[in-house]
Amino acid sequence: METFRNDRLKDRFGNKKITISDVAEALSVSKTTVSRAISGKGRISEDTRQKVLAYIEENDYKPNVIAKGLAQKKTYNIALVIPGDCNLVDIPFFQNSMQGICEEASAHDYDVMLVTTTGNSSANLERMIANNKVDGVILSRSMIKDRNVDLLKAQNIPFVLMGTSRDQNILQVDNDHRTGCSEMVSFLLRNKDAGIGLIGGSKNYVVNRTRKQGYEDAFKIAAIEPNQSLIFENCDRSDKIESAVIKLIQGKVSSIVCMDDVVCSVVLQVLAEKNILVPGQIQVVSFYDSALLKNSRPPVTSLVFDDRALGARTCRILLQYIQGEEVEGRTLLGYKLVIRESTEGGWYV
């Protein structure tokens, strides 16, 4: 009969892993003393601490994370909550931000547990909290009415929102969508032409409302009143986007501003079907710059955000907060406006 052996007791070189008991026995001290030296907490002499640290470094001792967590009443896990209904354009954002989160967590001996929720159910997150599996949570999408926020507040779980909320009592880290969108629309308004349409997705998402505020800010800066009949929100299906584009063509707009790249891809398709030249007849810009528009013709003027940096900063702030450090209530990261051939000033054949 085939036999099995627990090789977890050996390292990758085949050598026996030493335990906290081995360290204590070798130095003739208690296991508690070794634990205090490793954690940096508790009363022991500095000479003893240095002796323990020198020994474990020499013998390549790596503290068991589970045991360390039990001693410090921590799990060394954080949860990343992503929406179960994310669409194609969301995937690159979640992939890039997740990479930043995982890298930052790993640097602090933390693991990341992925949790999916929907607008109607937080069951997965509720179960994870009930089982005490995480020390904190990152929410990756901000909603106007967010049941995940209510749950985390009620359970007193440390969390950070990777997004923006009107609730000033929530830790928030976000890209500066409002200022970026304002700068982009200001670029379109440089000739004082107010015929700029806006097509956006669901108003339930805070980011869409924030981007609309940026659109309105640009008009305010230019002292021009925006034409409300050129603003289309809740265009969360292709047929709604197509209908909005047709109305904007009939309204003889000079530019169409798209709140995200799903909207933009449909806009470009409809304009092509209607034989409308971009940028010759209508300019097109997008408030995001995902792989979805990578091969678009013409290339689209867009805002570029560093999603990986956003994830890393969000994770860092959460871990600092878990450790009891003082952190800023709201952090905004920058952006880059990239002018491409879909607007006048670019070049396209």
Steps between C-alpha positions, in 0.01 A plus 500: 500500500624850415615698801475873564707737706432855614778688325376829639735429792797551266611796297561499125857373552382197695621633834281470810322825580570630847214597724454757773561218749835422335606865533396511865683176581819607321516830689369364832213747509123457502283486188328814626833683499565392141151610397548841664834548328347424160189713545683790662237506774526407865767558762836336435853640515655645188793254528260205499305644208814544292620149591171349380491705180860411419431129550189489282678692224797264511272195487252643248206468738173628354219552753181310425254761379202322657671481838613859468145600415358317801750671727412842364129423446535553125426285196752668268231494231317786335199470271463666161134536409421517128157513336373175357335689216810678365510531122775475239628854547535448877727196476831682423434742787443219750798301370741793523380632835499145641863458400593815692299383802660152502854638467450743787329239719776245439765752601331514842446122538131527415296288261208625291168314492271575206131548574224559247174673585202625304280801546240281668717274714802528729477136613861412412637797692267435793622139525865605491448753777297255711785248477760762603708436189625854432650798683366754253322551170551693176185594309578541131181675386305785659123499479248769592327254734765250608393208718864388536588828668205464737607144585864590570401796715255290701765231559772758577733352235785725375446577131607735225297595195690498171279775366311806621215537748309796638534342843792683659535223761620250238868464412526566126770464237416592143630634171419867454220441249331835553805719430608278211159510336485876547837541327393279209174689440685831539723384216189451285364840607814687394312639197199598716284244316233382745373221272658226710284196576548266796405131511533312830408177671305425815448782748519238777880506466669790676777516239249589227358782709852622575589504131185697422602755763831540316309561176290769672805656667661563161196692377495703821868589459431609140195701616282305255163347584492128408214385279313247717337345193844376396556302822396132503536292816406142592608381155595154627400307187613522138156599376484792746846617396408475131183701558700770680755520217225543238344782702839670536559473124159660442599771749807575286750462786867564440620245759381196692642435846477135613506417870670165440645286222196273458298810416778627275530177301127508420518871415780440248310209348181704452689795354673269253165348398361850444809600296585774750870587484702508824639757571406678176129530583478395865779473757491211748669467841480243779540543875697177519775327303459122505612226263148507354596803288856390429431425133238766436528710185558780550683467834294670771600798714473367857583540865765253618507382862751271676268231638789295641619797706143559614475143630837519675419830672158373610652187651776696674250733664283208613799325661609822670149545632491141628828567684342800672698762306347835412403521132343760272123469465513553123784450253484599133747373240587683180429435134634576154303651213614339175401688184452262209353513150130491596515873578610800297864560575576134451585359157324216323491368143 
